[in-house]
Amino acid sequence: MIQIIKTDISDKYLTLPMMIAEETGDEIEYVEKPTSDKVWHYYFFDGHSSIKPDMDIARKWDNKIYQYEKFKNKLKIPEYKVYKNAVQLINNMKQWKESFLITVEYGVNGKEFLFCDIPSAKFKTDIIKKYGFSTKLRVSKFIPDAVSISTHLIIANHDDFFISPFVVQHIEDTTLYKGGKYPCGLEQNTLAELWYNCSVIGNTLFKDGYIGLAHVDFLVANNIIYFGEINPRIAGSTPYMSYCLEREYGINLPYLEYYAVQNRSLPEIKTERKCNIAWDFKIKKGIYPNDVWISHLDIRKAFDNSGSYHIPLFNNNDEYIKLVIRNDKGNNI
């Protein structure tokens, strides 16, 4: 049985649990709250959907300050400092000789970030206006010309991980997430280093009791890979990567997470390519995806063919996501 916790948006994401049900033969049931720890729960929180057996662990790893503290001695991380509030930051602004980014402990899609190039009196006012007087802040050095790269990491145990193909993220206004494209076009040595970083992240999360899917971001600049952040849930690119893997390799991404949590291992995965797919999606306006809701079924159908699609948004008929797909049905792109 797959239990879906009812929310006002849960039906918009129904296609992903349906992919699990297709693989397992389970039935889907909507509930107000879980009735048993032994059934599968499809949770929704922070404007995103996620399959998680332990939301307390997921919430802990959603903390951007906690992430940096845990990985500062394991991965390359931009120089950073933590301030107890905006006043402390303003009083110590001279510590920063270069451009920097401010963020809070919890946030999605980059809306919580504030970019600072040249501090000014107006900028100090903007900090207070955005964060108030009591919010803990993380300030990190801005990495110019960095490319934002993401992947879906499924953690089964301390050394058994599935790392999805990497995606280049569309970032506008320095921090706002607007979409992504695949394939990423990175060189093999860069991919190898990214895979190693993912294994370090997977091992660390597993030791902390985390099992299942995490969406992981990196920054790549001048052949240097920086840890970006972990999103302990599915992300904006999840439906696109799910349906791409389903068509390109016959891999069912939601089912892999289901299997990992149920068995503490991954099933045998065949990587024979059935076709070559390239895709690029970008929201026309707004921020993707927590303030807009799309039909995953529309996306899934689009991956059967090549073409340019306008995927309508549920909250505004005048807005859409532009999705471009090339599906060669077996020939090289």
C-alpha positions, 0 to 999 in steps of 0.5 A, a space after each residue: 500500500 502506498 499512502 499519500 498524505 492529503 494536501 492541497 497539492 498532492 494530486 498534482 504530483 500523483 504521477 510519481 507515486 503511480 510510477 512506483 505502483 506500476 512497478 510494485 502492483 501496490 494500491 494508492 490510498 489518500 490519508 490524513 495521516 499515516 496509519 502504519 510505519 510499515 506502509 509507504 508514505 508520500 509526503 509533501 512539505 515546504 512546497 515540494 513532494 518527497 518520499 521519506 520514512 523519517 521526516 525529522 532526519 529530512 528536516 535536519 538535513 534541510 538546514 543549510 547551515 547544518 549542511 556546511 558544518 557537516 561537510 566543511 572538512 569533507 568537501 570543498 565549500 565556499 568560504 563562509 561564516 555564520 552570524 546569529 542575526 542581521 545586526 551581527 552581520 552588519 557590524 562585521 561587514 568589513 570582514 568580507 572583501 569580495 562579493 558574498 551571498 546571504 541565506 537563512 537556515 531553511 529555504 527553497 528555490 533561491 528566494 531566501 538568498 541575498 547577493 551583495 556586491 558592494 555593501 552600502 547603507 541601502 543594502 544594510 537596510 535591505 538585509 534588515 527588511 529581508 531577514 529581520 533582527 533574530 534570524 540566524 544567517 549563513 554568509 558565503 563567498 560568491 563564486 563568479 562564473 560558476 555553473 550550477 550542477 545537480 543530481 538525484 542521489 538515492 542512498 540505500 546503505 553506506 556504500 550503495 548509491 544510485 547517482 542520476 545523470 547530472 543536470 545543468 540548472 538555469 539560475 537567474 538573478 544570481 540565485 533564483 532557480 528557473 529550470 534545467 537541461 540535460 545532458 550536462 556536457 561535463 568532461 569525464 574527469 569532472 564527472 568522476 570527481 562529482 561521483 566521488 563527492 556524491 559518494 561522500 555525501 551518501 555515506 555521511 547521510 546514511 550514517 546519520 540515518 538518512 535513506 532514500 532520495 536527496 537532490 544535491 547541488 554543486 557549483 563548478 568553476 575553473 575545474 573546481 567543484 564546490 558543494 552547493 546544498 542538499 535538498 532532502 526531497 524531490 526537486 523541480 527537475 525530478 519529473 523530467 529526470 524520472 521520465 527521461 531515465 524511464 525512456 532512455 534506460 528503462 530505469 524507474 527512479 521513484 521505484 529505486 527509492 522505494 526499493 532502497 528504503 524497503 531493502 536497504 540495497 539497490 536492485 540490479 540496474 541495467 544501463 543499456 541505452 534504449 534511445 538518446 534524449 536531450 531536454 531543456 525546461 524553463 519557467 516563463 515567469 515566477 520561480 519553479 516549482 513551489 509557487 506553480 503546479 504542473 501536470 506530471 502526466 503532461 511531461 511524461 507524455 512529452 518524453 515519447 517524442 521530440 518537440 517543443 511543449 508549453 506545459 500549463 501551470 495550474 495556478 495561472 493559465 497565462 503562464 507555462 513552462 517551456 519544455 524542449 525535448 529531442 528523442 531520437 528513438 535510438 540514434 545519436 543526438 
